[in-house]
Amino acid sequence: MKTIKFDICGQICPSALLTALKEINRHRKQLKQGQCELVILTDARDATRTIPSAVENMGYQVDIGKKDGCYQIRIFIK
């Protein structure tokens, strides 16, 4: 499975959410087919609530972690 990383550090909500949703939609076909996972890198703590909530409503699975001072929101299909 291919991992696509997308860095939105420096953006705050709602801009972070809108940018993330645009990127998710860009890779929608690959994500839905399980061909890739998308890892969104953010330093906005609010984004760790808004992005997962929106993504789960779209039918995706979400994992959230923190590494090197940056939140990592992993989006995938089981």
Secondary structure, DSSP 4 states (H G I P E B T S, - for coil): -EEEEEE-TT--TTHHHHHHHHHHHHTHHHHHTTSEEEEEEE--TTHHHHHHHHHHHTT-EEEEEEETTEEEEEEE--
